[in-house]
């Protein structure tokens, strides 16, 4: 039949299902890591759930669009099918705006968890506000592109010109590209001064800079922007849809990958024979105090983790409670922030560093501070 010539519908559905399954797997792994391993479910995780909900709705819309002729040449479609296709495409762009917005907000909120400096936090906070404001405005303009609204798909009313519609999509693309590259560059600047070995630093850069890929996809989609409202939208629009799919789905995956490092360590320890696993050897607190994080130091001791933690708590009380009255906590550092988020994991803590009551003058002021200085190659002169 003529209507079957050049039918890319099955391929569209296959790609939609494949990417959705991968995204859902990454979301599950992220939630598992944040809730059951790290115990730090936060706003960035909630935002990525909203993004995945949006892309799931988008997948459903793709199925409906294919049912009405997406993937076929427009000339083979009935007027009713063409109208329905335009209706659901109109809705899919609204979903795309929202999904991209929540993905970028999730990345921004994740980055906000790392620095304690107001100089770094303020731009990120402003970025979240800007993303919410700009995408809301663009979405409203897109919804109101025709009067009445249904004229966007049935042509019974007045609508913006094709150039105006492209302008809305272009504006969203510019915001998307700038934010993608900015968020990808932020970890490079942030990790530059962290005192870790170069191999680990490069690995973290790769994990946290995947936004460059989504930015590149958005650039391609922007160059092909004229296909957002093509004359043969059901067929020529496939290329634009494909790059939009890459941008949205890879963006969600890139937002999830940096949060999975604790899961990787948990799996590797299981493979290595640690039956207790990462969740019992390491405590990731729901506080901003990096000193409340400790790692098991007792090999061969069934209760090594609890013993090390109790010993450190005793030393902390001895130092701060009895030695200094009101107590003193050292200032949080970038390395502490990375440890707290599970992005970095410290070496096993040397519990041999204890305050010897017979020789107090030989002990450091804080054994954990001395451990971390030694751990990252910082030695007292």
Secondary structure by P-SEA (a helix, b strand, c coil): cccccccaaaaaaaaaaaaaaaaaaaaaaaaaaaccccccccaaaaaaaaaaaaaaaaaaaaaaaaaaccccccccccaaaaaaaaaaaaaaaaaaaaaaaaaaaaaaaaaaaccccaaaaaaaaaaaaaaaaaaaaaaaaaaacccccccccccccccccaaaaaaaaaaaaaaaaaaaaaaaaaaaaaaccccccaaaaaaaaaaaacaaaaaaaaaaaaaaccccccccccccaaaaaaaaaaaaaaaaaaaccccaaaaaaaaaaaaaccccccccccccccccccccccccccccccaaaaaaaaaaaaaaaaaccccccccccccccaaaaaaaacccccccccccccccccccccccccaaaaaaaaaaccccc
